Amino acid sequence: MLNDADLELAVKAAVAGRYQNTGQVCAAAKRFIIEEGLLRHLPNVLWQLRQP
């Protein structure tokens, strides 16, 4: 994820890439490269996007 990315959109795509097909696909995302400028915001966005 680059510093100028839409963080909410990027997080939604990352979560979908990881959990799509419940992780039973070898091509599922396992690692994410995130620029330092976004890293401090990531936990808050993940928390806000969680499903109850």
DABEL-V329237 format. One record per helix or strand. SS is the DSSP state (helix for helix, strand for strand). FROM is the first residue (numbers start at 1). LEN is the number of residues. Records with the same first field share a line. If there is no record, write none. Layout:
BEGIN
SS->FROM-LEN + FROM-LEN
END
This chain:
BEGIN
helix->7-17 + 36-13
END
